């Protein structure tokens, strides 16, 4: 039976819409596909499921933050001979299951804009035509981890510093891969993935200069940035060949540094964050010249002190410096040759015993110890002398260390 258009409507039979699978309307260039008849009298263009394929450069590297432009070639059909035809197809895209923006280039080429992604991974691209899923790509988009900052920015060339790495995509790091975290071309001594955004690593030994910190996953390796490198610096040492010594009473001491310089001027020196550690206690330093600095220490009852120079947070090797006992004060500084003057002698250093060991020149005085600690007081009687003139008051510490001369130890005998 033959129906007219009008009679078909009357009979409830819809006017057929020609559907070109994987193609466009007659106004555009369509590729061959079976036609479908849709009710409602609307002309529509659909792609058959699994018809369109996507090809692109093998394992394109993308930023986790998104924005990477991925040129793709469409197979299995076209995406429209014109932008208008492309728009009619209502083609969308997903990268790793996340919606992505796309732009028409020509009938077989698109640009896919990688969206932001939550983790570093290798994922596929898939097109959809009016919601109908097409074939997933066999090549992958590799979302690489991102390093944002590292701290501290300066580390010792000797290695061993704990470095905190901040960024994104770190949960994809293989903890069993020794090369997953590198400083320049050298693997970290060890590392711990704390979260998707933080890793701590022990810096390996390196050479002076900048070294990029890189995180590697199956999705690729992080890129270098302005704040993603550490600077290796050679730590300063302390030269003790000339036997420097701290006064047990405290005071100034000039130290010689090795393995580098302090700068050509006090101004250049001031730009460096430099301190001297004495038994782990920090003291500020002043500039003497390119290889010498001066510190002022406090009193100490120890025989030795461990000294190290810290510059920009990088601590050099410790050196052992002697702590020498000294006389710090005399209540009287003259006597006749007959002696007998009462003199209170204050000393700093290790214990010297209760009543012996203090010398006026070559003659030992009779003394009584009156205190203990880093600073000790002795009540002494000046011994007789055989000749007028200056002498110095000295003693030997309980550890057998002779006191060093200071201006405070000066004493003088007169004829009358």
C-alpha positions as CSV (number, residue, x, y, z in Angstrom):
1,X,0.0,0.0,0.0
2,X,1.3,3.4,-0.9
3,X,0.9,6.3,1.5
4,X,1.2,10.0,0.8
5,X,3.3,12.1,3.1
6,X,0.2,13.5,4.6
7,X,-1.5,10.1,4.9
8,X,1.7,8.7,6.6
9,X,1.5,11.4,9.2
10,X,-2.1,10.7,9.7
11,X,-1.3,7.0,10.1
12,X,1.2,7.8,12.8
13,X,4.3,6.9,10.7
14,X,7.2,9.4,11.3
15,X,9.1,10.9,8.5
16,X,12.4,9.2,8.4
17,X,15.6,11.1,9.1
18,X,18.6,9.8,7.2
19,X,21.5,9.1,9.7
20,X,25.0,8.8,8.2
21,X,27.1,6.9,10.7
22,X,30.5,8.4,11.2
23,X,29.8,11.2,8.7
24,X,28.0,14.4,8.3
25,X,24.8,15.7,6.7
26,X,24.5,16.0,3.0
27,X,25.9,19.5,3.3
28,X,29.2,18.1,4.5
29,X,31.4,15.2,3.3
30,X,30.2,11.9,4.8
31,X,32.0,8.6,5.0
32,X,30.2,5.4,4.2
33,X,28.1,3.9,7.0
34,X,24.8,2.2,7.4
35,X,21.8,4.6,7.6
36,X,19.5,4.6,10.6
37,X,15.9,5.8,10.7
38,X,15.0,8.0,13.6
39,X,11.4,9.0,14.5
40,X,10.4,12.6,15.1
41,X,11.2,13.9,11.6
42,X,14.6,15.3,12.7
43,X,17.7,15.0,10.6
44,X,20.6,13.9,12.8
45,X,24.2,12.9,12.2
46,X,25.7,10.1,14.4
47,X,28.9,8.1,14.4
48,X,28.6,4.4,14.9
49,X,30.0,3.1,18.2
50,X,33.7,2.2,17.9
51,X,33.9,3.8,14.5
52,X,36.3,6.7,15.0
53,X,39.9,6.0,16.1
54,X,42.5,8.4,17.5
55,X,46.1,8.4,16.6
56,X,48.9,10.7,17.9
57,X,52.5,10.7,18.8
58,X,53.4,7.8,21.0
59,X,53.1,8.6,24.7
60,X,52.6,12.3,24.6
61,X,53.8,13.9,27.9
62,X,51.3,16.2,29.6
63,X,51.2,18.4,32.7
64,X,49.1,17.4,35.6
65,X,47.7,20.9,35.7
66,X,46.4,20.4,32.2
67,X,46.7,22.6,29.1
68,X,48.9,20.4,27.0
69,X,47.8,20.6,23.3
70,X,47.7,17.1,21.7
71,X,47.4,17.0,17.9
72,X,45.5,13.9,16.9
73,X,44.7,12.2,13.6
74,X,41.2,10.7,13.4
75,X,40.8,7.4,11.6
76,X,37.7,5.3,10.6
77,X,35.9,8.3,9.2
78,X,36.0,12.1,9.2
79,X,35.0,14.7,11.7
80,X,33.5,17.0,9.1
81,X,34.8,18.9,6.1
82,X,34.1,22.2,7.8
83,X,34.0,23.6,11.3
84,X,30.2,23.9,10.9
85,X,30.0,20.2,9.9
86,X,32.2,19.3,12.9
87,X,29.9,21.2,15.2
88,X,26.9,19.3,13.9
89,X,28.5,16.1,15.0
90,X,28.8,17.3,18.6
91,X,32.0,15.4,19.1
92,X,33.5,15.5,22.5
93,X,36.6,13.9,24.0
94,X,37.8,12.4,27.2
95,X,41.4,11.9,28.4
96,X,41.7,9.2,30.9
97,X,38.0,9.4,31.5
98,X,38.1,13.2,32.1
99,X,36.3,15.5,29.8
100,X,38.7,17.5,27.6
101,X,38.3,20.4,25.2
102,X,38.8,19.8,21.5
103,X,39.2,22.0,18.5
104,X,38.6,21.2,14.8
105,X,41.6,21.4,12.4
106,X,40.4,19.6,9.3
107,X,38.3,16.6,8.4
108,X,40.8,14.1,9.9
109,X,42.6,16.2,12.5
110,X,41.7,17.6,15.9
111,X,43.5,19.3,18.7
112,X,42.7,17.8,22.1
113,X,43.5,19.9,25.2
114,X,44.6,17.7,28.0
115,X,42.6,18.4,31.2
116,X,44.0,18.5,34.7
117,X,44.5,15.1,36.2
118,X,44.7,13.9,39.7
119,X,47.7,11.5,39.4
120,X,50.7,10.8,37.2
121,X,49.7,8.0,34.8
122,X,49.5,7.0,31.2
123,X,46.0,7.2,29.9
124,X,44.1,7.0,26.6
125,X,42.0,9.5,24.5
126,X,38.5,8.6,23.5
127,X,36.1,10.5,21.2
128,X,32.3,10.6,21.6
129,X,29.9,11.5,18.9
130,X,26.6,12.7,20.3
131,X,27.5,10.7,23.4
132,X,28.3,7.5,21.5
133,X,31.7,6.2,22.6
134,X,34.3,5.6,19.9
135,X,37.5,3.5,20.0
136,X,40.0,4.3,22.7
137,X,43.5,5.3,21.5
138,X,46.1,2.6,21.7
139,X,48.8,5.3,22.2
140,X,48.8,7.0,25.6
141,X,49.0,10.5,27.1
142,X,51.6,10.3,29.9
143,X,50.8,12.6,32.8
144,X,54.1,13.3,34.4
145,X,54.6,14.3,38.0
146,X,55.3,17.9,38.9
147,X,58.0,19.3,41.2
148,X,57.1,22.7,42.5
149,X,59.7,23.5,45.2
150,X,62.6,21.8,47.0
151,X,64.0,22.8,50.4
152,X,66.6,23.5,51.5
153,X,67.8,25.1,48.3
154,X,71.5,24.6,49.2
155,X,73.0,21.3,50.3
156,X,76.5,20.0,51.0
157,X,78.4,18.5,48.2
158,X,79.3,15.7,50.7
159,X,75.6,14.6,50.5
160,X,73.4,13.5,53.4
161,X,71.0,16.5,53.6
162,X,67.3,15.8,54.1
163,X,65.5,17.5,51.2
164,X,61.7,18.0,51.1
165,X,60.2,17.9,47.6
166,X,56.8,19.5,47.1
167,X,54.7,19.0,43.9
168,X,52.0,16.7,42.6
169,X,51.6,13.2,41.2
170,X,53.9,11.5,43.7
171,X,51.6,8.6,44.5
172,X,52.5,7.1,41.2
173,X,56.2,6.9,42.2
174,X,57.5,3.3,42.5
175,X,59.1,3.1,46.0
176,X,61.2,0.2,44.8
177,X,62.7,2.1,41.9
178,X,66.1,3.5,43.1
179,X,66.1,6.0,40.2
180,X,62.6,7.4,40.8
181,X,64.2,10.4,42.6
182,X,67.3,11.9,41.2
183,X,69.6,14.9,41.9
184,X,71.1,15.8,38.6
185,X,72.1,12.4,37.1
186,X,72.5,10.8,40.6
187,X,69.9,8.8,42.4
188,X,68.9,9.9,45.8
189,X,70.5,8.0,48.6
190,X,67.0,7.2,49.8
191,X,63.5,8.6,49.6
192,X,60.1,8.4,51.2
193,X,56.8,9.2,49.5
194,X,54.8,11.0,52.2
195,X,51.8,11.9,50.1
196,X,50.7,12.7,46.5
197,X,52.3,16.1,47.0
198,X,55.4,15.5,49.2
199,X,58.5,13.4,49.1
200,X,61.5,13.5,51.4
201,X,64.9,12.4,50.1
202,X,68.4,12.1,51.3
203,X,70.6,14.1,48.8
204,X,73.5,12.1,47.4
205,X,77.0,13.5,47.1
206,X,77.5,16.0,44.3
207,X,79.7,18.6,42.7
208,X,79.5,22.3,43.4
209,X,76.7,23.8,41.3
210,X,73.0,23.4,40.5
211,X,71.4,20.0,40.2
212,X,67.8,19.5,39.1
213,X,65.6,17.4,41.4
214,X,63.6,15.0,39.1
215,X,60.7,12.7,40.0
216,X,60.1,9.8,37.6
217,X,56.9,7.7,37.2
218,X,55.4,5.5,34.5
219,X,53.7,8.7,33.3
220,X,57.1,10.4,32.7
221,X,59.6,12.6,34.5
222,X,59.0,16.0,36.0
223,X,60.4,19.0,34.2
224,X,63.0,21.4,35.7
225,X,61.8,24.7,36.9
226,X,63.0,27.8,38.7
227,X,62.6,26.3,42.1
228,X,63.2,22.6,41.4
229,X,67.0,22.5,41.8
230,X,69.4,22.3,44.7
231,X,72.7,24.0,44.7
232,X,75.6,21.9,45.9
233,X,78.2,23.8,47.8
234,X,81.5,22.6,49.3
235,X,81.3,23.0,53.1
236,X,83.9,25.1,54.8
237,X,86.4,23.4,57.0
238,X,88.6,24.7,59.9
239,X,92.4,24.6,59.8
240,X,93.8,23.6,63.2
241,X,97.4,23.1,62.0
242,X,98.5,26.2,63.9
243,X,96.8,24.9,67.0
244,X,94.2,27.6,67.7
245,X,92.9,27.6,71.3
246,X,89.9,29.0,73.1
247,X,90.5,30.7,76.4
248,X,88.5,28.9,79.1
249,X,87.3,32.3,80.2
250,X,85.9,33.0,76.8
251,X,86.8,35.8,74.4
252,X,87.9,36.4,70.8
253,X,89.5,33.8,68.6
254,X,90.6,33.9,65.0
255,X,90.0,30.8,62.9
256,X,91.3,29.8,59.5
257,X,88.8,28.3,57.1
258,X,89.6,25.8,54.3
259,X,87.9,24.5,51.2
260,X,86.6,27.9,50.1
261,X,86.8,31.6,50.8
262,X,84.8,34.1,52.8
263,X,84.7,36.7,50.1
264,X,87.0,39.5,49.1
265,X,85.4,42.1,51.4
266,X,83.3,42.4,54.6
267,X,80.4,43.4,52.4
268,X,80.6,40.2,50.4
269,X,81.0,38.2,53.6
270,X,77.9,39.8,55.0
271,X,75.8,38.4,52.2
272,X,76.5,34.9,53.4
273,X,74.5,33.2,56.2
274,X,77.6,32.2,58.2
275,X,77.9,31.1,61.8
276,X,80.4,29.1,63.8
277,X,79.3,26.1,65.8
278,X,81.2,25.5,69.0
279,X,80.0,22.3,70.6
280,X,76.8,22.7,68.5
281,X,76.2,26.2,69.9
282,X,76.0,28.9,67.2
283,X,78.2,32.0,67.4
284,X,78.2,34.9,65.0
285,X,81.4,35.6,63.1
286,X,83.1,38.7,61.8
287,X,85.2,39.1,58.7
288,X,89.0,39.3,59.0
289,X,90.0,38.4,55.4
290,X,89.2,35.9,52.7
291,X,90.3,32.9,54.8
292,X,90.0,34.2,58.4
293,X,87.1,35.0,60.6
294,X,86.7,35.9,64.3
295,X,84.3,34.8,66.9
296,X,83.8,35.6,70.6
297,X,83.0,32.7,72.8
298,X,81.8,32.2,76.4
299,X,83.5,30.5,79.3
300,X,84.1,26.8,79.2
301,X,85.3,24.1,81.7
302,X,86.1,21.6,79.0
303,X,89.5,20.6,77.7
304,X,88.5,20.8,74.1
305,X,85.7,22.1,71.8
306,X,84.3,20.8,68.6
307,X,84.2,23.6,66.0
308,X,82.5,23.7,62.6
309,X,81.6,26.5,60.2
310,X,78.0,26.6,58.8
311,X,77.3,28.6,55.7
312,X,73.8,28.8,54.2
313,X,72.8,26.0,56.5
314,X,75.6,23.7,55.2
315,X,77.8,22.5,58.1
316,X,81.4,21.6,57.5
317,X,83.4,18.9,59.2
318,X,84.1,19.4,62.9
319,X,87.6,20.2,64.1
320,X,88.9,19.8,67.6
321,X,90.2,23.0,69.2
322,X,91.9,23.1,72.5
323,X,90.4,25.0,75.4
324,X,93.3,26.4,77.5
325,X,93.1,27.5,81.2
326,X,93.9,31.1,82.0
327,X,94.2,33.5,84.9
328,X,91.3,36.0,84.6
329,X,92.0,38.4,87.5
330,X,94.4,39.2,90.4
331,X,93.2,41.2,93.4
332,X,96.7,42.6,93.7
333,X,99.5,42.7,91.2
334,X,102.6,43.9,93.1
335,X,104.7,42.7,96.1
336,X,108.1,43.3,97.6
337,X,110.7,40.6,97.2
338,X,109.8,39.3,100.6
339,X,106.3,38.3,99.4
340,X,103.5,37.7,101.8
341,X,100.9,39.8,100.0
342,X,97.5,38.2,99.9
343,X,96.3,37.8,96.3
344,X,92.9,36.5,95.2
345,X,93.6,34.7,91.9
346,X,90.6,33.9,89.6
347,X,91.2,31.3,87.0
348,X,89.2,29.7,84.2
349,X,89.7,26.1,83.1
350,X,89.7,22.6,84.5
351,X,90.2,21.9,88.2
352,X,93.8,22.3,89.5
353,X,93.3,20.8,92.9
354,X,92.6,22.4,96.3
355,X,95.8,24.3,97.3
356,X,98.7,23.8,95.0
357,X,99.7,24.5,91.4
358,X,99.6,28.3,91.2
359,X,103.0,29.8,90.3
360,X,104.2,33.4,90.7
361,X,107.0,33.3,88.1
362,X,109.0,30.2,89.1
363,X,107.8,30.1,92.7
364,X,104.8,28.2,93.8
365,X,102.3,30.0,96.1
366,X,100.3,28.7,99.0
367,X,96.7,28.9,97.9
368,X,93.2,27.7,99.1
369,X,90.6,26.9,96.6
370,X,87.4,28.9,97.1
371,X,85.1,27.9,94.2
372,X,84.4,25.4,91.4
373,X,83.3,25.4,87.8
374,X,84.5,27.2,84.7
375,X,85.7,30.0,86.9
376,X,87.5,29.2,90.1
377,X,88.9,31.5,92.9
378,X,92.0,30.9,95.0
379,X,93.1,32.8,98.1
380,X,96.9,32.9,97.7
381,X,99.9,34.4,99.5
382,X,102.5,35.7,97.1
383,X,105.7,33.7,97.6
384,X,109.1,35.5,98.0
385,X,111.2,36.3,94.9
386,X,114.9,36.5,94.3
387,X,114.9,39.4,91.9
388,X,112.7,42.4,91.2
389,X,110.7,42.7,88.0
390,X,107.6,41.4,86.2
391,X,106.5,37.8,86.4
392,X,103.3,36.1,85.3
393,X,101.0,34.0,87.4
394,X,100.3,30.6,85.9
395,X,99.0,27.2,86.9
396,X,98.5,23.7,85.5
397,X,95.0,22.3,85.2
398,X,93.9,19.0,86.7
399,X,94.3,17.4,83.3
400,X,97.9,18.6,83.1
401,X,97.3,21.5,80.7
402,X,99.5,24.6,81.4
403,X,97.7,28.0,81.5
404,X,98.2,30.5,78.7
405,X,99.5,34.0,79.5
406,X,97.0,36.9,79.5
407,X,97.3,40.5,80.6
408,X,95.3,39.7,83.7
409,X,98.1,37.3,84.8
410,X,100.8,40.0,85.0
411,X,102.4,40.5,88.5
412,X,105.5,42.5,89.6
413,X,108.0,42.3,92.4
414,X,109.7,45.4,93.7
415,X,112.8,46.0,95.9
416,X,110.8,47.7,98.6
